[in-house]
Amino acid sequence: MKLMPERLRRGFARALFALRLPARTAASHFALGAIGAIGAMGLLAGFGAVRPAAAWAGEPVVADERPAAAPSLEEEEADEIAPEVLELSGRYRGVFWTLASGDRAAALQRATALEMQALAAHPREAMDWLTQADGRELGTLLAEQPDCALPLALFYQQLVVAHATHQRYGLTQRALRVTDGILERMAVGAGTEGERRLTADAYSGFAADLLTVPAPARAAEVLGRGVVLAPEDADINVALAILLLRDRRPQDAEERLDHVLRTQPEHREARLRRALMRNSTSADGRAGRELEKLATAGETDWIALVAAQERVRRLLATGDYDKSIEFLNRVIERFPADSALRTALAFAAARSGRRAEAFLASQAALAAKAPAGEGARRRFSELPTRLLLPQAARAEAAAEARIPSLAAALSGTAPKQPVTPAAPAAASPAAAGISR
């Protein structure tokens, strides 16, 4: 009884008095009840009553594309820090020194080796130890020099790609969370227009890297945070619209495209994608007129060619072959090398009874080069990485310029306790200093 908490002891005493039971008898009943409760919990667990929803659906929990919210990078005081955490913290500092020297590739190699070795040596504890270790270092560095956040963010987002490429899902999710945390810190601290623009570029670069994995739904979430910081950036808005449509969110995609067109009414790609999203069955409706304008005026680029293809498809679907022939003759003048348009002309001429014209169009189609429309269609359907490359390049250049701030932060902060300088990446878990 003396080992019970005071509140529980008093309640237990009142129950004894109410039941008029001796203390020894009551204690034995209490023990049996506790054993029964534990057994019931075990039985429920055995039947799977506490399995997560993802497990019921047969979905992988570790490889979830949408990780948990980004953890705080602020240092937390712990009652006792595991020696393995201190060792890993020192090794992460060595990784950051390599990054500060300008050799990001070597820093990535050291970081991946460090994390893989830790995970191989201690599968259960490694994730927590790694998070504590680099969290201690990152919190200190970012407090010392906030400008070093950008090179660190770019480093971790490339660490995401490195782990994802080799299907190391647990380490991928951890690197994603760290990157999210650094970028979130940048966004909160962005007090000027230039800093907000730079943070938006960093988000765009992160999304571009995620598209190489590929993780388009996760990239859409990242872009959604970036577009708040640069709402007038047409490329970010169009890229986000493409990803939202792929994620079956057409209303959100339309909102992004409409936002672009309100500020830039002549934006050609936004006009094309918005026209194709309109559920118009009439070839002469608003969408049809917009497609005809894009196909017959302005640049002879992939946008005009896709617009021509869609306009032809809708005209032929209505059975108005004369109008189809008139339109095809105009766009073939702009795209004489495209065999698909000439094939469509031969079809429309044959259906309208113009046999001679159909024969000539079919011969021209055979003599034409490979259909240029296939390349245009591929570009229309591909992930929007190309739209994010200019922003990624700006973030990369700014990160290079801020590398000295990382070196200054490392020089101005001492480790919490003396650690052995990090050695080159070891080939085995035992050589990492955290062996079993």
C-alpha positions as CSV (number, residue, x, y, z in Angstrom):
1,M,0.0,0.0,0.0
2,K,2.9,2.4,0.7
3,L,4.0,2.1,-3.0
4,M,0.6,3.4,-4.3
5,P,0.2,7.1,-5.3
6,E,-1.5,9.0,-2.5
7,R,-4.7,9.6,-4.5
8,L,-5.1,6.0,-5.5
9,R,-4.3,4.8,-1.9
10,R,-7.1,7.0,-0.4
11,G,-9.6,5.7,-3.0
12,F,-8.6,2.2,-2.4
13,A,-9.0,2.7,1.4
14,R,-12.5,4.1,0.9
15,A,-13.4,1.0,-1.2
16,L,-12.1,-1.3,1.5
17,F,-14.3,0.4,4.1
18,A,-17.4,0.3,1.9
19,L,-17.0,-3.4,1.2
20,R,-15.8,-4.2,4.7
21,L,-13.0,-6.3,3.2
22,P,-9.6,-7.0,5.0
23,A,-6.7,-5.3,3.3
24,R,-4.9,-8.6,2.4
25,T,-8.1,-10.0,0.8
26,A,-8.7,-6.8,-1.2
27,A,-5.1,-6.8,-2.4
28,S,-5.4,-10.3,-3.8
29,H,-8.7,-9.3,-5.6
30,F,-7.0,-6.2,-7.0
31,A,-4.1,-8.2,-8.4
32,L,-6.4,-10.7,-10.0
33,G,-8.4,-7.8,-11.6
34,A,-5.2,-6.2,-13.0
35,I,-4.1,-9.6,-14.5
36,G,-7.5,-10.0,-16.1
37,A,-7.3,-6.5,-17.6
38,I,-3.9,-7.2,-19.0
39,G,-5.1,-10.5,-20.4
40,A,-8.1,-8.7,-22.1
41,M,-5.8,-6.2,-23.7
42,G,-3.6,-9.0,-25.0
43,L,-6.6,-10.8,-26.4
44,L,-7.8,-7.7,-28.2
45,A,-4.4,-7.1,-29.6
46,G,-4.2,-10.7,-30.8
47,F,-7.5,-10.2,-32.7
48,G,-6.1,-7.0,-34.3
49,A,-8.4,-4.6,-32.5
50,V,-5.7,-2.0,-32.2
51,R,-4.2,-2.2,-35.7
52,P,-4.0,1.1,-37.6
53,A,-6.5,1.9,-40.4
54,A,-3.7,1.7,-43.0
55,A,-3.0,-1.9,-41.9
56,W,-6.6,-2.9,-42.5
57,A,-6.5,-1.5,-46.0
58,G,-3.2,-3.3,-46.7
59,E,-1.4,0.0,-47.3
60,P,2.3,0.5,-46.3
61,V,2.5,2.7,-43.3
62,V,6.2,3.4,-43.5
63,A,6.2,4.4,-47.1
64,D,3.3,6.8,-46.8
65,E,3.8,9.6,-49.3
66,R,2.4,12.2,-46.9
67,P,4.6,12.2,-43.8
68,A,3.6,13.6,-40.4
69,A,3.9,17.2,-39.7
70,A,7.5,18.6,-39.6
71,P,9.1,18.4,-36.2
72,S,10.4,21.4,-34.4
73,L,14.1,22.0,-34.9
74,E,14.5,23.8,-31.5
75,E,16.8,22.1,-29.1
76,E,15.0,20.2,-26.3
77,E,16.7,19.7,-22.9
78,A,16.7,16.0,-22.1
79,D,17.3,14.5,-18.6
80,E,19.8,12.1,-20.1
81,I,21.2,12.0,-23.6
82,A,22.2,8.6,-24.9
83,P,25.9,8.3,-25.8
84,E,25.0,7.1,-29.2
85,V,23.1,10.4,-29.8
86,L,26.2,12.4,-28.8
87,E,28.3,10.4,-31.1
88,L,25.9,10.8,-34.0
89,S,25.7,14.5,-33.3
90,G,29.4,14.8,-33.7
91,R,29.3,12.9,-36.9
92,Y,26.5,15.1,-38.3
93,R,28.7,18.1,-37.4
94,G,31.4,16.5,-39.6
95,V,28.8,16.2,-42.4
96,F,27.9,19.8,-42.1
97,W,31.6,20.8,-42.2
98,T,31.9,18.9,-45.4
99,L,28.9,20.8,-46.8
100,A,30.3,24.1,-45.6
101,S,33.5,23.3,-47.6
102,G,31.4,23.4,-50.8
103,D,31.4,19.7,-51.5
104,R,27.7,18.8,-51.2
105,A,28.1,15.5,-53.0
106,A,30.6,14.3,-50.4
107,A,28.4,15.5,-47.6
108,L,25.5,13.5,-49.0
109,Q,27.6,10.4,-49.3
110,R,28.7,10.8,-45.7
111,A,25.2,11.4,-44.5
112,T,23.7,8.4,-46.3
113,A,26.4,6.1,-45.0
114,L,26.0,7.4,-41.5
115,E,22.3,6.9,-41.4
116,M,22.4,3.5,-43.1
117,Q,25.0,2.3,-40.6
118,A,23.1,3.5,-37.6
119,L,19.9,1.8,-38.9
120,A,21.7,-1.4,-39.6
121,A,23.3,-1.5,-36.1
122,H,20.2,-0.5,-34.1
123,P,17.0,-0.9,-36.1
124,R,14.7,0.0,-33.3
125,E,16.5,3.0,-31.8
126,A,18.3,4.5,-34.8
127,M,15.5,6.7,-36.1
128,D,15.0,8.4,-32.8
129,W,18.7,8.8,-32.2
130,L,19.3,10.3,-35.7
131,T,16.5,12.8,-35.2
132,Q,17.8,13.8,-31.8
133,A,21.4,14.0,-33.1
134,D,20.9,16.2,-36.2
135,G,18.1,18.1,-34.4
136,R,20.6,19.2,-31.7
137,E,23.0,20.4,-34.4
138,L,20.4,22.1,-36.6
139,G,18.7,23.9,-33.8
140,T,22.1,25.4,-32.7
141,L,23.2,26.3,-36.2
142,L,20.0,28.0,-37.2
143,A,19.9,29.9,-34.0
144,E,23.5,31.1,-34.6
145,Q,23.1,31.9,-38.3
146,P,19.5,31.9,-39.7
147,D,21.0,32.5,-43.2
148,C,22.4,28.9,-43.2
149,A,18.9,27.5,-43.4
150,L,18.8,27.6,-47.2
151,P,21.9,25.5,-47.9
152,L,20.8,23.1,-45.2
153,A,17.3,22.8,-46.7
154,L,18.8,22.1,-50.1
155,F,21.1,19.5,-48.6
156,Y,18.3,17.6,-46.9
157,Q,16.0,17.7,-49.9
158,Q,18.7,16.0,-51.9
159,L,19.1,13.5,-49.1
160,V,15.4,12.8,-49.6
161,V,16.0,11.9,-53.3
162,A,19.1,9.9,-52.4
163,H,17.2,7.7,-49.9
164,A,14.1,7.5,-52.1
165,T,16.0,6.4,-55.2
166,H,17.2,3.3,-53.2
167,Q,13.8,2.7,-51.6
168,R,15.0,3.4,-48.1
169,Y,11.5,4.5,-47.0
170,G,12.1,5.1,-43.3
171,L,15.1,7.3,-43.9
172,T,13.2,9.1,-46.8
173,Q,10.4,10.0,-44.5
174,R,12.8,11.3,-41.8
175,A,14.7,13.5,-44.3
176,L,11.3,14.8,-45.6
177,R,10.3,15.9,-42.1
178,V,13.6,17.6,-41.5
179,T,13.4,19.5,-44.8
180,D,9.8,20.5,-44.0
181,G,11.0,21.8,-40.6
182,I,13.8,23.9,-42.1
183,L,11.6,25.4,-44.8
184,E,8.8,26.1,-42.3
185,R,11.3,28.0,-40.2
186,M,12.4,30.0,-43.2
187,A,8.8,30.9,-44.1
188,V,8.1,32.1,-40.5
189,G,11.2,34.2,-40.5
190,A,10.8,35.7,-43.9
191,G,10.2,39.3,-43.1
192,T,10.9,41.0,-46.4
193,E,9.6,40.4,-49.9
194,G,13.0,39.2,-51.1
195,E,13.1,36.6,-48.3
196,R,9.5,35.4,-49.1
197,R,10.4,35.1,-52.8
198,L,13.6,33.1,-51.9
199,T,11.6,30.8,-49.6
200,A,9.1,30.2,-52.4
201,D,11.9,29.4,-54.7
202,A,13.2,26.9,-52.2
203,Y,9.8,25.3,-51.9
204,S,9.7,25.1,-55.8
205,G,13.1,23.4,-55.9
206,F,12.0,20.9,-53.2
207,A,8.8,20.1,-55.3
208,A,11.0,19.7,-58.4
209,D,13.2,17.2,-56.5
210,L,10.1,15.3,-55.2
211,L,8.8,15.0,-58.8
212,T,12.0,13.1,-59.7
213,V,11.2,10.4,-57.0
214,P,8.3,10.7,-58.2
215,A,5.9,11.9,-55.4
216,P,3.5,14.3,-57.2
217,A,0.9,14.4,-54.3
218,R,3.7,15.4,-51.9
219,A,5.1,17.9,-54.4
220,A,1.6,19.5,-54.6
221,E,1.5,20.0,-50.8
222,V,5.0,21.6,-50.9
223,L,4.0,23.9,-53.8
224,G,0.8,24.8,-51.9
225,R,3.0,26.3,-49.2
226,G,5.3,28.0,-51.6
227,V,2.5,29.7,-53.6
228,V,1.3,31.5,-50.5
229,L,4.7,33.3,-50.4
230,A,4.7,34.2,-54.1
231,P,1.0,34.2,-55.2
232,E,1.7,36.1,-58.4
233,D,4.2,33.5,-59.8
234,A,2.4,32.1,-62.8
235,D,4.7,29.1,-63.2
236,I,4.1,28.0,-59.6
237,N,0.4,28.4,-60.0
238,V,0.3,26.4,-63.3
239,A,2.5,23.7,-61.9
240,L,0.3,23.4,-58.9
241,A,-2.8,23.3,-61.0
242,I,-1.3,20.4,-63.0
243,L,-0.5,18.4,-59.9
244,L,-3.9,19.2,-58.3
245,L,-5.7,17.9,-61.4
246,R,-3.6,14.7,-61.3
247,D,-4.6,14.4,-57.6
248,R,-8.3,14.5,-58.7
249,R,-8.9,18.0,-57.3
250,P,-10.3,19.8,-60.4
251,Q,-11.9,22.7,-58.6
252,D,-8.7,23.6,-56.8
253,A,-6.8,23.3,-60.1
254,E,-9.3,25.6,-61.8
255,E,-8.9,28.2,-59.0
256,R,-5.1,28.3,-59.6
257,L,-5.5,28.7,-63.4
258,D,-8.2,31.4,-62.9
259,H,-5.9,33.2,-60.6
260,V,-3.2,33.3,-63.2
261,L,-5.6,34.5,-65.9
262,R,-7.0,37.3,-63.8
263,T,-3.5,38.8,-63.6
264,Q,-2.1,37.6,-67.0
265,P,-5.0,37.1,-69.4
266,E,-2.7,36.2,-72.3
267,H,-0.8,33.4,-70.5
268,R,-0.9,30.7,-73.2
269,E,-0.4,27.5,-71.1
270,A,-3.0,28.6,-68.5
271,R,-5.5,29.5,-71.3
272,L,-5.0,26.0,-72.9
273,R,-5.3,24.1,-69.7
274,R,-8.3,26.1,-68.6
275,A,-10.1,25.6,-71.9
276,L,-9.5,21.9,-71.8
277,M,-11.0,21.7,-68.3
278,R,-14.3,23.2,-69.4
279,N,-16.9,20.5,-69.9
280,S,-18.2,21.9,-73.3
281,T,-19.8,19.5,-75.7
282,S,-20.2,22.3,-78.3
283,A,-17.4,22.9,-80.7
284,D,-18.4,26.5,-81.0
285,G,-18.6,27.2,-77.3
286,R,-16.2,29.2,-75.2
287,A,-13.6,26.4,-75.0
288,G,-13.8,25.8,-78.7
289,R,-13.2,29.5,-79.5
290,E,-10.3,29.7,-77.1
291,L,-8.7,26.6,-78.7
292,E,-9.1,28.0,-82.2
293,K,-7.4,31.3,-81.1
294,L,-4.5,29.4,-79.6
295,A,-4.1,27.1,-82.6
296,T,-4.3,29.8,-85.3
297,A,-2.6,32.9,-83.8
298,G,0.6,33.6,-81.9
299,E,3.6,31.2,-81.6
300,T,3.8,27.9,-83.4
301,D,4.7,26.0,-80.3
302,W,3.5,22.9,-78.5
303,I,0.7,24.8,-77.0
304,A,-0.7,25.8,-80.4
305,L,-0.3,22.2,-81.7
306,V,-2.2,20.7,-78.7
307,A,-4.9,23.3,-79.1
308,A,-5.2,22.4,-82.9
309,Q,-5.4,18.7,-82.1
310,E,-8.2,19.2,-79.5
311,R,-10.1,21.6,-81.7
312,V,-10.0,19.1,-84.6
313,R,-11.1,16.3,-82.3
314,R,-14.1,18.3,-81.2
315,L,-15.1,19.4,-84.7
316,L,-14.9,15.9,-86.0
317,A,-17.0,14.6,-83.1
318,T,-19.8,17.0,-84.2
319,G,-19.8,15.6,-87.7
320,D,-19.2,19.1,-89.2
321,Y,-16.6,17.9,-91.8
322,D,-16.7,21.1,-93.9
323,K,-15.8,23.2,-90.9
324,S,-13.2,20.7,-89.9
325,I,-11.5,20.8,-93.4
326,E,-11.5,24.6,-93.3
327,F,-9.8,24.7,-89.9
328,L,-7.3,21.9,-90.8
329,N,-6.2,23.7,-93.9
330,R,-5.3,26.7,-91.8
331,V,-3.4,24.9,-89.1
332,I,-1.5,22.7,-91.6
333,E,0.0,25.8,-93.0
334,R,1.4,26.5,-89.5
335,F,2.5,22.8,-88.9
336,P,3.3,21.4,-92.3
337,A,5.5,18.6,-90.9
338,D,2.8,17.1,-88.7
339,S,1.4,13.9,-90.3
340,A,-1.5,13.6,-87.8
341,L,-3.2,16.8,-88.9
342,R,-2.9,15.6,-92.6
343,T,-4.4,12.2,-91.6
344,A,-7.3,14.0,-89.9
345,L,-7.8,16.1,-93.1
346,A,-7.9,12.9,-95.3
347,F,-10.5,11.5,-92.9
348,A,-12.7,14.6,-93.0
349,A,-12.4,14.9,-96.8
350,A,-13.3,11.3,-97.3
351,R,-16.4,11.5,-95.0
352,S,-17.6,14.6,-96.8
353,G,-17.2,12.9,-100.2
354,R,-14.2,14.8,-101.4
355,R,-12.2,11.8,-102.6
356,A,-9.5,13.6,-104.6
357,E,-8.8,15.9,-101.7
358,A,-8.7,12.9,-99.3
359,F,-6.3,11.0,-101.6
360,L,-3.9,14.0,-101.8
361,A,-4.1,14.5,-98.0
362,S,-3.3,10.8,-97.3
363,Q,-0.3,10.9,-99.7
364,A,1.0,14.0,-98.0
365,A,0.5,12.4,-94.6
366,L,2.6,9.4,-95.7
367,A,5.4,11.7,-97.0
368,A,5.4,13.9,-93.9
369,K,7.7,13.4,-91.0
370,A,6.8,11.7,-87.8
371,P,3.8,13.3,-86.1
372,A,5.0,16.3,-84.1
373,G,1.8,16.2,-82.1
374,E,3.1,13.2,-80.1
375,G,5.9,15.2,-78.6
376,A,3.5,18.1,-77.9
377,R,1.0,15.7,-76.2
378,R,3.8,14.2,-74.1
379,R,4.8,17.7,-73.0
380,F,1.3,18.5,-72.1
381,S,0.9,15.3,-70.0
382,E,4.3,15.3,-68.3
383,L,4.9,16.3,-64.7
384,P,5.5,20.1,-64.5
385,T,9.2,19.9,-63.5
386,R,10.2,22.3,-66.3
387,L,8.0,25.0,-64.8
388,L,9.9,24.8,-61.5
389,L,13.5,24.7,-62.8
390,P,14.0,28.6,-62.9
391,Q,13.0,28.9,-59.3
392,A,15.1,25.9,-58.3
393,A,18.1,27.5,-60.0
394,R,17.6,30.8,-58.1
395,A,17.4,28.9,-54.8
396,E,20.6,27.0,-55.7
397,A,22.5,30.1,-56.5
398,A,21.3,31.8,-53.2
399,A,22.3,28.6,-51.3
400,E,25.8,28.7,-52.7
401,A,26.1,32.4,-51.7
402,R,25.1,31.5,-48.1
403,I,27.5,28.6,-47.6
404,P,29.9,31.0,-45.7
405,S,27.1,31.5,-43.1
406,L,27.1,27.8,-42.4
407,A,30.8,27.8,-41.9
408,A,30.4,30.8,-39.6
409,A,27.7,29.0,-37.6
410,L,29.9,25.9,-37.3
411,S,32.9,28.0,-36.2
412,G,30.8,30.0,-33.7
413,T,29.2,27.0,-31.9
414,A,31.1,24.3,-30.0
415,P,29.8,20.8,-29.5
416,K,28.0,20.1,-26.2
417,Q,30.9,17.9,-25.2
418,P,34.2,16.9,-26.8
419,V,33.7,14.5,-29.7
420,T,36.2,12.7,-31.9
421,P,36.4,14.3,-35.3
422,A,34.2,12.4,-37.8
423,A,36.2,9.8,-39.8
424,P,35.5,8.9,-43.4
425,A,32.4,6.8,-43.9
426,A,32.9,3.3,-42.7
427,A,31.9,0.3,-44.7
428,S,30.2,-1.6,-41.9
429,P,28.0,-0.9,-38.9
430,A,30.8,-1.9,-36.5
431,A,33.1,0.7,-38.0
432,A,30.5,3.4,-37.3
433,G,31.1,3.3,-33.6
434,I,27.4,2.3,-32.9
435,S,27.7,-1.4,-33.3
436,R,25.6,-3.8,-31.3
